[in-house]
Amino acid sequence: MLRITKRAVRTQRLGEWALLRQVNADGSSRDRDVQKFLPDKGSSLALDDAGFMPDLSERLACSTARFPVMNACENLVGAAQVHATALQEKRIRTASVAALCRSAIESSAKTIWLLSDTSREVRRAKCLGYIEKERSYQQAFDTIEEAILNKRTDPAKATDHQAFLRHRARYERRLNAITSLPETARIRPTKRFEKIVKSSAEWIDTNQPPHASDELSQLGMTLGGMRCYSFGSSFVHGFKWIDDYVKGEDDLLRMTADGFAAALIMTESAVALFEAQAASEARAIVRRKNYPEWLVPTVDAWAPRYR
């Protein structure tokens, strides 16, 4: 139980990073400040965005890569809060924690997939392919939204429907701007998310984050991460097979602890990878840092390869 609690405590700092808040020495947080935590001029991420699809966004590569790991951080904060409540009630909430950790693993793996390659051309191509792939899920949501709008009879229906059509047209133009590019300019992610998770986990094993070397020493990220992603998927999708591996409270505690460990390492690695590319060499020392101080060795180790 202590292992779980220690890992849950680490999530608070990740949550503040996601919200662009600076954590003070006493543990309190300053107000959200977007400008101070943007990638430095001349940094790898800033150069990724320089002149890159300016009609779509000023910071297309940066925002696309940051969003998945932001969600991963929020999922981990939620998992920690579930654990804290269960602790007060003297209960175990393995299903909830495992589902949230599984989501964190998948989301942070997408950021690693987007940013890990040292080629700017490849990172940009992955960014475009990711947005193109994402649009297919957005279209399904749009279809539902339009069906709901068509059911409405209130006075605001016509105005809201026009706003919806403008919104959809804007994103269709965005998609067309991407799909009109040569196929070689886009690298789409695989349809099977577990392959992205495995690919990112293998990258972590090949490029071990110094801050997590002790935790990775036994199983590594690929085996440990895929194991937790697999049993977390059982809870997410409501599959009963996981029950074959649970004989008592010790098994539940082990799953909860392992789920937190895998999700934390994947998410912390994604944060470190983003920050390694957000600081320019000239400002690396003075750049304001709102990521946890224990990630500094990993950020410092990975930054040179992207300069």
Secondary structure, DSSP 8 states (H G I E B T S, - for coil): -HHHHHHHHHHHHHHHHHTT--B-TTS-B----SGGGS--TTSHHHHHHTTSSTTT-TTHHHHHHHHHHHHHHHHHHHHHHHHHHHHHTT---HHHHHHHHHHHHHHHHHHHHHH--S-HHHHHHHHHHHHHHHHHHHHHHHHHHHHHHHH--STTHHHHHHHHHHHHHHHHHHHHHHHTS-GGG-----S-HHHHHHHHHHHHHHT--GGGHHHHTTTHHHHHHHHHHHHHHHHHHT-GGGGGG--SHHHHHHHHHHHHHHHHHHHHHHHHHHHHHHS-GGGTTTS---S-GGGHHHHHHHGGGG-
